[in-house]
Amino acid sequence: LLLLDEPAAGMNPQETDDLMRMIRFVRDHFEIAVLLIEHDMQLVMGICERIYVLNYGMLLAQGLPAEIQANPEVIKAYLGD
């Protein structure tokens, strides 16, 4: 298990893309699970097969990246009304 807590914090878009490639390589090469805590949605959507969204410490939604992106409750919580 590889646990990453906000690994993209402070990174520019190019660095984040490089990080995404590295995480994918490690995950696939070593066949390990990755637990990612991150606010960069592009990174989350690019790495995760399954996503759990928390809002104020409570589970708001869970599902595949496409399901999360289309979830109205997630959109409201993270983008506002």
LUMLUMDO-814638 format. One record per atom (N, C-alpha, C, O, CB): atom name; residue in one letter; x, y, z. Coordinates in steps of 0.1 Angstrom, whole numbers, plus 5000, padded with zeros to 4 digits. Each point is the difference from the previous one (the first is absolute). Glycine has a CB too. Example, Ala and Ser with C-alpha at 12.3 -4.5 7.8 and 13.67 -1.06 7.14 Angstrom:
BEGIN
REC   atom   rest   east   north     up
REC      N      A   5132    4943   5078
REC     CA      A   4991    5012   5000
REC      C      A   5009    5012   5000
REC      O      A   5010    5000   5007
REC     CB      A   4971    4988   5005
REC      N      S   5015    5023   4981
REC     CA      S   5009    5011   5000
REC      C      S   4992    5011   5008
REC      O      S   5005    5011   5001
REC     CB      S   5007    4983   4977
END
This chain:
BEGIN
REC   atom   rest   east   north     up
REC      N      L   5009    4988   5000
REC     CA      L   4991    5012   5000
REC      C      L   5009    5012   5000
REC      O      L   5009    5002   5008
REC     CB      L   4972    4986   5004
REC      N      L   5016    5021   4979
REC     CA      L   5007    5013   4999
REC      C      L   4990    5011   5004
REC      O      L   4990    5002   4994
REC     CB      L   5026    4990   4987
REC      N      L   4987    5014   5030
REC     CA      L   4991    5011   5006
REC      C      L   5007    5013   4996
REC      O      L   5011    5003   5004
REC     CB      L   4980    4982   5015
REC      N      L   5001    5024   4974
REC     CA      L   5005    5013   4996
REC      C      L   4990    5011   5005
REC      O      L   4988    4999   4997
REC     CB      L   5023    4991   4983
REC      N      D   4994    5019   5028
REC     CA      D   4992    5011   5005
REC      C      D   5004    5013   4994
REC      O      D   5010    5006   5003
REC     CB      D   4987    4982   5019
REC      N      E   4994    5017   4969
REC     CA      E   5002    5012   4993
REC      C      E   5014    5001   4993
REC      O      E   5007    5009   5002
REC     CB      E   4978    5002   5014
REC      N      P   5018    4979   4976
REC     CA      P   5013    5000   4993
REC      C      P   5002    5011   4990
REC      O      P   5012    5003   4997
REC     CB      P   4989    4972   5007
REC      N      A   4989    5031   4991
REC     CA      A   5001    5010   4990
REC      C      A   5000    5014   5005
REC      O      A   5000    5010   4993
REC     CB      A   4989    4975   4991
REC      N      A   5010    5016   5030
REC     CA      A   5000    5014   5006
REC      C      A   5012    5008   4996
REC      O      A   5011    4995   5001
REC     CB      A   4976    4995   5018
REC      N      G   5010    5022   4975
REC     CA      G   5011    5009   4997
REC      C      G   5006    4997   4986
REC      O      G   5010    5007   4996
REC     CB      G   4995    4995   5028
REC      N      M   4990    4988   4969
REC     CA      M   5006    4997   4987
REC      C      M   4993    5007   4989
REC      O      M   4988    5004   5001
REC     CB      M   5018    4974   5007
REC      N      N   5002    5025   4981
REC     CA      N   4994    5007   4988
REC      C      N   4994    4988   4992
REC      O      N   5003    4989   5002
REC     CB      N   5014    5031   4998
REC      N      P   4976    4984   4989
REC     CA      P   4993    4989   4992
REC      C      P   5010    4990   4994
REC      O      P   4997    4988   4999
REC     CB      P   4986    5029   4996
REC      N      Q   5029    4987   5001
REC     CA      Q   5010    4991   4994
REC      C      Q   5005    4990   5011
REC      O      Q   5001    4988   4997
REC     CB      Q   5005    5029   4985
REC      N      E   4997    4988   5029
REC     CA      E   5004    4992   5011
REC      C      E   4989    4990   5004
REC      O      E   5003    4988   5003
REC     CB      E   5012    5030   5005
REC      N      T   4973    4987   4992
REC     CA      T   4988    4991   5004
REC      C      T   4999    4989   4989
REC      O      T   4998    4988   5004
REC     CB      T   4990    5031   5008
REC      N      D   5014    4984   4975
REC     CA      D   4999    4990   4990
REC      C      D   5011    4989   5002
REC      O      D   4998    4988   4998
REC     CB      D   4992    5029   4986
REC      N      D   5022    4988   5019
REC     CA      D   5012    4991   5003
REC      C      D   4997    4991   5012
REC      O      D   5002    4988   4999
REC     CB      D   5014    5029   4991
REC      N      L   4978    4989   5020
REC     CA      L   4996    4992   5012
REC      C      L   4990    4990   4997
REC      O      L   5001    4988   5004
REC     CB      L   5004    5032   5010
REC      N      M   4985    4983   4977
REC     CA      M   4990    4991   4997
REC      C      M   5006    4988   4992
REC      O      M   4997    4988   5003
REC     CB      M   4986    5030   4996
REC      N      R   5026    4984   4992
REC     CA      R   5007    4989   4993
REC      C      R   5008    4992   5010
REC      O      R   5000    4987   4998
REC     CB      R   5001    5027   4981
REC      N      M   5005    4992   5030
REC     CA      M   5008    4992   5010
REC      C      M   4992    4991   5009
REC      O      M   5003    4989   5002
REC     CB      M   5014    5030   4997
REC      N      I   4971    4987   5005
REC     CA      I   4991    4992   5009
REC      C      I   4995    4988   4992
REC      O      I   4999    4989   5005
REC     CB      I   4995    5032   5009
REC      N      R   5002    4982   4974
REC     CA      R   4994    4989   4991
REC      C      R   5011    4989   4998
REC      O      R   4997    4988   5001
REC     CB      R   4988    5028   4988
REC      N      F   5027    4988   5009
REC     CA      F   5011    4991   4997
REC      C      F   5002    4991   5013
REC      O      F   5001    4988   4999
REC     CB      F   5010    5028   4985
REC      N      V   4990    4990   5027
REC     CA      V   5002    4993   5013
REC      C      V   4989    4990   5003
REC      O      V   5002    4989   5003
REC     CB      V   5011    5031   5006
REC      N      R   4974    4985   4989
REC     CA      R   4988    4992   5002
REC      C      R   5001    4988   4991
REC      O      R   4997    4989   5004
REC     CB      R   4990    5032   5003
REC      N      D   5015    4981   4980
REC     CA      D   4999    4989   4990
REC      C      D   5012    4991   5001
REC      O      D   4999    4988   4999
REC     CB      D   4988    5027   4986
REC      N      H   5025    4990   5017
REC     CA      H   5013    4992   5000
REC      C      H   5000    4991   5012
REC      O      H   5004    4989   4999
REC     CB      H   5008    5030   4988
REC      N      F   4985    4987   5025
REC     CA      F   5001    4992   5012
REC      C      F   4986    4994   5004
REC      O      F   4999    4993   5010
REC     CB      F   5019    5022   4997
REC      N      E   4972    4987   4985
REC     CA      E   4987    4995   5002
REC      C      E   4995    5002   5015
REC      O      E   4996    4991   5007
REC     CB      E   5009    4992   4976
REC      N      I   4995    5030   5020
REC     CA      I   4996    5004   5014
REC      C      I   4987    5009   4999
REC      O      I   4998    5007   4990
REC     CB      I   5026    4991   5018
REC      N      A   4969    5003   5003
REC     CA      A   4989    5009   5001
REC      C      A   5005    5014   5004
REC      O      A   5010    5001   5007
REC     CB      A   4975    4980   5000
REC      N      V   5008    5029   4989
REC     CA      V   5004    5014   5003
REC      C      V   4988    5006   5007
REC      O      V   4989    5000   4995
REC     CB      V   5027    5002   4986
REC      N      L   4986    5003   5031
REC     CA      L   4990    5008   5007
REC      C      L   5005    5015   4999
REC      O      L   5010    5004   5006
REC     CB      L   4984    4977   5011
REC      N      L   4998    5027   4976
REC     CA      L   5004    5013   4996
REC      C      L   4990    5010   5007
REC      O      L   4988    4999   4998
REC     CB      L   5022    4993   4980
REC      N      I   4996    5017   5030
REC     CA      I   4992    5011   5005
REC      C      I   5005    5013   4993
REC      O      I   5011    5003   5001
REC     CB      I   4986    4986   5022
REC      N      E   4994    5017   4969
REC     CA      E   5004    5010   4991
REC      C      E   4988    5010   4997
REC      O      E   4989    4995   4999
REC     CB      E   5029    4989   4992
REC      N      H   4985    5028   5007
REC     CA      H   4990    5010   4995
REC      C      H   5002    5003   4985
REC      O      H   4991    5007   4995
REC     CB      H   5008    5003   5028
REC      N      D   5011    4986   4971
REC     CA      D   5002    5003   4986
REC      C      D   4992    4989   4992
REC      O      D   5004    4989   4999
REC     CB      D   5020    5021   5005
REC      N      M   4964    4994   4991
REC     CA      M   4991    4991   4994
REC      C      M   5005    4994   4987
REC      O      M   4997    4988   4997
REC     CB      M   4985    5025   5013
REC      N      Q   5027    4994   4983
REC     CA      Q   5005    4994   4988
REC      C      Q   5009    4988   5004
REC      O      Q   5000    4990   4993
REC     CB      Q   5000    5033   4995
REC      N      L   5008    4979   5022
REC     CA      L   5009    4989   5005
REC      C      L   4991    4988   5005
REC      O      L   5003    4989   4996
REC     CB      L   5015    5028   5010
REC      N      V   4972    4986   5002
REC     CA      V   4991    4990   5005
REC      C      V   4994    4992   4989
REC      O      V   5000    4988   4999
REC     CB      V   4996    5026   5021
REC      N      M   4998    4993   4970
REC     CA      M   4993    4994   4989
REC      C      M   5010    4992   4991
REC      O      M   4996    4990   4994
REC     CB      M   4986    5028   5007
REC      N      G   5030    4986   4998
REC     CA      G   5010    4994   4992
REC      C      G   5006    4987   5006
REC      O      G   5006    4992   4993
REC     CB      G   4999    5030   4997
REC      N      I   4994    4976   5023
REC     CA      I   5006    4989   5007
REC      C      I   4990    4990   5005
REC      O      I   5002    4988   4999
REC     CB      I   5017    5027   5007
REC      N      C   4970    4990   5000
REC     CA      C   4991    4991   5008
REC      C      C   4990    4993   4991
REC      O      C   4994    5005   4991
REC     CB      C   5009    5011   5028
REC      N      E   4996    4971   4985
REC     CA      E   4989    4992   4994
REC      C      E   4987    5001   5008
REC      O      E   4990    4998   4994
REC     CB      E   5028    4986   4998
REC      N      R   4983    5019   5020
REC     CA      R   4988    5001   5009
REC      C      R   5003    5012   5009
REC      O      R   5011    5002   5005
REC     CB      R   4984    4973   4994
REC      N      I   4995    5034   5003
REC     CA      I   5002    5012   5007
REC      C      I   4989    5001   5012
REC      O      I   4988    4996   4998
REC     CB      I   5021    5015   4981
REC      N      Y   4996    4993   5032
REC     CA      Y   4991    5003   5012
REC      C      Y   5001    5015   5002
REC      O      Y   5011    5005   5002
REC     CB      Y   4992    4972   5008
REC      N      V   4986    5030   4991
REC     CA      V   5000    5015   5002
REC      C      V   4995    5002   5014
REC      O      V   4989    4996   5003
REC     CB      V   5008    5009   4972
REC      N      L   5011    5003   5032
REC     CA      L   4995    5004   5014
REC      C      L   4997    5015   5000
REC      O      L   5006    5008   4992
REC     CB      L   5008    4974   5018
REC      N      N   4976    5021   4997
REC     CA      N   4996    5014   5002
REC      C      N   4997    5002   5015
REC      O      N   4991    4994   5006
REC     CB      N   4999    5008   4971
REC      N      Y   5018    5007   5029
REC     CA      Y   5000    5002   5015
REC      C      Y   5001    4987   5007
REC      O      Y   4993    4998   5010
REC     CB      Y   4993    5022   4987
REC      N      G   5023    4971   4999
REC     CA      G   5003    4987   5007
REC      C      G   4990    4989   4997
REC      O      G   5001    4990   5006
REC     CB      G   5010    5024   5011
REC      N      M   4979    4989   4976
REC     CA      M   4989    4990   4997
REC      C      M   5001    4995   4985
REC      O      M   5003    5008   4991
REC     CB      M   4982    5002   5027
REC      N      L   5013    4977   4980
REC     CA      L   5000    4995   4986
REC      C      L   4988    5006   4992
REC      O      L   4989    4999   5004
REC     CB      L   5022    4980   5005
REC      N      L   4993    5028   4981
REC     CA      L   4990    5007   4991
REC      C      L   4996    4991   4988
REC      O      L   4989    4999   4996
REC     CB      L   5020    5023   5012
REC      N      A   5002    4972   4986
REC     CA      A   4997    4991   4988
REC      C      A   5012    4991   4999
REC      O      A   5011    5002   5005
REC     CB      A   4976    5016   4984
REC      N      Q   5010    4971   5003
REC     CA      Q   5011    4991   4997
REC      C      Q   4996    4994   4986
REC      O      Q   4988    4998   4997
REC     CB      Q   5017    4996   5027
REC      N      G   5005    5003   4969
REC     CA      G   4998    4994   4986
REC      C      G   5012    5002   4991
REC      O      G   5011    5003   5004
REC     CB      G   4965    5001   4999
REC      N      L   5021    4993   4985
REC     CA      L   5010    5001   4989
REC      C      L   5002    5015   4997
REC      O      L   4991    5008   5003
REC     CB      L   5002    4970   4987
REC      N      P   5019    5026   5004
REC     CA      P   5002    5014   4998
REC      C      P   4989    5007   4992
REC      O      P   4996    5011   5003
REC     CB      P   5028    4983   4997
REC      N      A   4971    4999   4989
REC     CA      A   4989    5006   4993
REC      C      A   4987    5003   5008
REC      O      A   4993    5010   4998
REC     CB      A   5016    4979   4981
REC      N      E   4988    5002   5030
REC     CA      E   4989    5001   5009
REC      C      E   5002    5012   5009
REC      O      E   4990    5007   5003
REC     CB      E   5005    4968   4996
REC      N      I   5017    5026   5007
REC     CA      I   5003    5011   5009
REC      C      I   4999    5013   4993
REC      O      I   4994    5010   5005
REC     CB      I   5021    4975   5008
REC      N      Q   4990    5016   4975
REC     CA      Q   5000    5013   4992
REC      C      Q   4986    5004   4997
REC      O      Q   4997    5012   4999
REC     CB      Q   5025    4982   4992
REC      N      A   4969    4997   5008
REC     CA      A   4986    5003   4996
REC      C      A   4991    5001   5012
REC      O      A   4988    5003   4998
REC     CB      A   5016    4986   4980
REC      N      N   5001    5009   5034
REC     CA      N   4991    4999   5012
REC      C      N   4996    5014   5004
REC      O      N   5009    5008   5004
REC     CB      N   5002    4971   5003
REC      N      P   4976    5025   4993
REC     CA      P   4996    5013   5003
REC      C      P   5004    5005   5015
REC      O      P   5003    5011   5002
REC     CB      P   4978    4986   4982
REC      N      E   5019    4993   5025
REC     CA      E   5004    5004   5014
REC      C      E   5014    5003   5001
REC      O      E   5004    5009   5008
REC     CB      E   4978    4976   5000
REC      N      V   5027    5008   4985
REC     CA      V   5014    5003   5000
REC      C      V   5002    5014   4993
REC      O      V   5008    5008   5005
REC     CB      V   4998    4967   4994
REC      N      I   4988    5027   4990
REC     CA      I   5001    5013   4993
REC      C      I   4996    5011   5009
REC      O      I   5007    5010   5001
REC     CB      I   4989    4979   4977
REC      N      K   4993    5010   5029
REC     CA      K   4995    5010   5009
REC      C      K   5010    5003   5012
REC      O      K   5002    5011   5003
REC     CB      K   4974    4982   4991
REC      N      A   5029    4996   5012
REC     CA      A   5009    5001   5011
REC      C      A   5013    5006   4997
REC      O      A   5006    5008   5007
REC     CB      A   4983    4972   5002
REC      N      Y   5016    5017   4979
REC     CA      Y   5013    5005   4996
REC      C      Y   5000    5012   4991
REC      O      Y   5011    5007   4999
REC     CB      Y   4997    4970   5003
REC      N      L   4981    5026   4991
REC     CA      L   5000    5011   4991
REC      C      L   4990    5011   5005
REC      O      L   5000    5011   4995
REC     CB      L   5007    4974   4986
REC      N      G   4984    5011   5028
REC     CA      G   4990    5010   5005
REC      C      G   4987    4998   4991
REC      O      G   4999    4993   4990
REC     CB      G   5019    5023   5018
REC      N      D   4972    4992   4996
REC     CA      D   4987    4999   4993
REC      C      D   5000    5006   4987
REC      O      D   4990    5001   4993
REC     CB      D   4999    5000   5028
END
